[in-house]
Amino acid sequence: MARTEPAPPETPPSDAPIQLLDPAGNLSTDDRLPLDLATVDLAALHRDMALTRRLDTEAIALQRQGELGLWPSLRGQEAAQVGAAHALRRQDMVFPTYREHGVAWCRGLDPVALLGLFRGTTLGGWDPYAHHFNLYTLVIGAQTLHAVGYAMGLHRDDSTGSGDPDRDTAVLAFLGDGALSEGETNEAFIWAAAQNLPVVFFCQNNQWAISAPYSVQSRIPAAQRAAGYGFPGIRVDGNDVLACLAATRQALHQARSGGGPTLIEAVTYRVNAHTTADDATRYRPAAETEDWAARDPLERLEAHLRSTGAVTDDHFTDLEQRERDLAEQLRAGCRELAEPNPASPFEHTYAQMPADLRQQLRAHLEFASTGPQDGERQ
């Protein structure tokens, strides 16, 4: 007899994502998520979202040209990342996955450093303390434990709850919906709750963990999981930069004040494939992608800016030039990066290289020394 899967419960209206800026660019208020617009730089939000998208577009082009081995696109998630990043204070520490290019940009990281990792030039690429932005984490969910460990250090150093805005510090940990199915993430949630640690977990629920839809991972919205661990969860429209900013501000303030962790679920969509090595058309219906594309986060904010006159035409003219400059910086910077050392992945795996790995290294170096094969890029 065929096994019948239980139907997931319908999401109550109260669990619908909180939205402050709708797809048409209309602004509204919500008592659950107050936001003083006088404290928000709308032009800066739009600029950072647009430049983040250009960074992403250029990196994809570089990968297609053979300059990068791989690239994980963030297209569609600009509002979630830029909104969250604008809520950070200088001293707050970020623990990203491998897709937080928008957060890296907002923290002032040289975007060429991001390219080095995916070119194979470096295994890291930057000093985490220079911009309070940790190295990218490729192991799904591992960064949540790293974040909790750092938050535990802050707690023991009395770096929360003092009321001093220059001292009180929080941790912002990013994760995707797929990480919610990992043991590391659940361990991080348990420990953060038990120790009342100053960490905010920001889940970009982009609907797909590679080819696995969120519906096969959970029967409830991600934000509801927080209650099971004993801390608050909030669900926002991840394509609404203002909702993402307001939610992250609120949660980080609570963490810095000694109020413990929060889980934010930003409901968004990964418009492009999981990485440039993936073909999303094999598992994702085209109509779904088209529906989400109509909720584009960048177009949403631009519609608001134009309809309200919040910026002048000079803003858009200047932004076009900034985008061209960034594109040139990325192309030139990528090609100036050193060629990857074919031995480095082997040499930095173990303190003392085992015999079988040394044998593999010799074979790999012999293969690499033969140069490009017929038909391969020179």
Phi, psi and omega in degrees: 000135180293139180281131180263122179282137177294141179287133179295145179294148177292142179284120178300150179306328181293343180264004176297144181302136178290134183229131176251336180230112185279172184300338178273356180091014180273136183264141176220176179238158178214123183299336180286343186217073182292143179215121178274106183297339178295340180262007185247130176265091184298320180298320180292321177300313180296317180300314182292324177295316181295318180289327175297317179295320179295320176303314182296315181297317180293323180294321177297316179299318179297322178294318180295334179275359178088009181276336177238148178282331186198155172210127175266109184287148176248008187308129183101343183250015183297320182294318180299313185286313182291320177300314179295318183296325181288350178272350184283150167263164184306318187278347179295147181250137181253137173240104185268171167273233176237014185235005185274053181295326179291323178291318177302317179298313181293332179278358176089013180288139175297119184296337177296331178297326176296320182295325181302322180296317184273354171271341182090008181288330184218155175267355179220278171116344180201164177274116183301333183275344182296322181234012182053048181221110186291168178294152176300144180243119182270336178282119188299123175087346184297327183294339179292322176289321177299318180296318180293323177297317178295318179296325177295322176296318177300317181298317182285339176271006181057042180263023175221156172074011181274339185086358179270113183295341179270349181253313184299130190227146177230166177244136176243114182251124179265146175206159175261173181296330179296329181293340179294342180267003181265145179297323180302319182295316179295322175297320179296317179298316182298313184290320179299320180289314184297325182262000180053055189272152183278068183228139175246124177265118183250103182265116171273097180278091182266019169080338184224126170263089196054251183260003181263115179290157181300331183297337179268358179257331186206147177263356180229160175302148183303321183299331181291339180296331184303323182299327179292338179262346176098024174220166186289151172229144180223140184246122182233161174289111184287352175264005179251103186297329181287320177296320179294320177296312183296316181296319182288321175303312183297315183290320178294322177298318179297318181295314180296330182279358181094014183273358175088191189280163174218146172250122175255127173253114177261108184279110185220200183207135174275100186293316178274177179294166182306312171215178178291353176267000186253152174240095185291341181292345180283340184227350186245128180293138182298324182297325179294314180297319179296321180297315180289328179298332179288348178256025186312126184292325181288316178296326180298311181290322178298320178300320179294316181298318182288319184289331182264349183070027182292338176226163177263175178298335179300327179301313183287324177296315179296321182294321178300320178291320178299320179295317179297319179296318179296317180300316179294320178300317181292315181296312181293316182296321181296317184285345175273349179294146180295152174295139181300140176280116184296343181271342190299321179297330179281319186288337185249022179267316180233152175296320175235116186291124177295159184298320182292325178289325178296324178293319177296322179299315180299317180295321181293316180294323177296318178295316182295330183288344180284346178082182181300141177278170180305129179087350180274159181295135176278000000 
